[in-house]
Amino acid sequence: MASHGASLEAMFQPESVALLGASATHGKSGNNILKNLLQGNFTRGLYPINPNHAEILGIETFPSIVSLPRVAYPIDLAVICLPPAHVHAAFKECCTNAVNTMIIESGQLAETPAASEECKRAMLLQLSKMEHRPLVLGPNSIGIIDFNSRTNTSLIPFEELPVQASPGIAIAGQTGLIASGYLQRILARDLFPVSKVICLGNKMDMNEKHVLEYLTNDPSTGAIFLYLEDARSGRDFMMQGRQAIKVHGKPIFILKSGRSKAGAQMVTSHTGSIAGDDRIFSAVLKSTGMQRVANFEEFWDMGRFLHAAGIPRGKNIAIVSISGAGCALSLDAAELYHLQVPPLSRDARKAISKLFPNWFAFTNPIDSWAAIERNGSEVAHAKMLEILYQEPLDGILLVTLAMPESLLDWADIALRRQEHPNVPLMLALLGGHDDLIVEWHEKCKALSIPVYASPDHALRDFSRAFNSLPLGREGPLIGKCRPFFNVGPAINGHNRDFS
């Protein structure tokens, strides 16, 4: 049998799709899926299945998968979106009619929990007897979205999906949130490019190991975010994760629920998963190099960092803060996340000292307020950044306020980012005027500068990014800071005004 990776190519890059449960009723799941496939310009073989209609949305519709014309076979992907009582029969038809992959988007396999469990056993038995068996995603999956092939089987309607040509982040997990509200938020705010979204559902057949195996070799994926309620494939999953990181240079970030006793019970009722001992999971995860996050917000922060800054080359950082409190909090965070805040060189200290009164003593971190009072904020920050970028640093954190008294020279910052793209600049913005905060966020986004509300969060993401790939890794990432994605016109061209 072909490898799982080759088999899953039929799911994400299908030449033909059969939709069992296509609906002519606006708002129904079967109607949303069909619209999503059409909206993605799916121009290959599309076969809606519904015995009550001759056509839906202008597409010829067939009464069953058995009635499809011979030219349709084999079917790369069959999507089952039917009431529970009809799922098993549809599954059997797919198994006996040359279907390569299936997604069961129905929430249950039968009308009662006991019947669903019996149905699951029968399905797995049937799959085990097949010489060339299909891979099955679900049940209780709300679909997949591939931003490269434009395949979109989400049962949540999307008016428009962006075209994603460069590598992005793949998001997979046991929740429909990643293909609905969260994805809509990522796209609306343009947080980071996405390569694929995969809703695992209840993992009757396909699980996290199959997904990792496929994404490891997917050229459109630069990093992997995975939400789990359990890890059923155990050793294979961990081995695949280690290979993705160490051989292919793809960072993996994991969010796992079920840490508490109550959370573990909720996990069981949600997808039938057994959460397992969370301490063991954490220890094993750490040994593979996969990074664990605490919540979805940390996922999206990490995505913004990777998009803007890539993988840092090391953990030596400089900190410039408008206040002493910012210096102290940044030092606390650096120690917490095992980062280094090295002393500045003699030449750097001498050059920076010219910005301060004679009586002022500074180190790394630099409390910049006295220099701002003496030189003005734009001049002081520009000169300090110019000097710091000559130091052997792996990152610079600027802690400041969005206020008229602490303005920044954005043209100079754009120049520094262009000259030193491998040294990430992070901004911790501790409040300020609302209009300036919005303006600065936009300018930082254009300049590939991740912005945070606290130095703690900025250095947390810097540390996780650094630790997500080993220093001794083989391949093109050795010793380099690699932005996963194009840093944009603000760095590569001169068509943006940062004055």
Helices and strands as residue ranges (DSSP letters): H 4-12, E 16-20, H 29-39, E 45-49, E 55-56, E 59-60, G 65-67, G 70-72, E 75-80, H 84-95, E 99-104, H 113-128, E 135-137, E 144-146, E 168-173, G 176-179, H 181-189, E 194-199, H 208-216, E 221-228, H 235-246, E 252-256, H 261-271, H 278-288, E 291-292, H 296-309, E 317-321, H 324-336, H 346-353, E 366-367, H 369-375, H 377-388, E 395-402, G 404-406, H 410-419, E 425-432, H 434-446, E 451-452, H 455-467, H 489-492
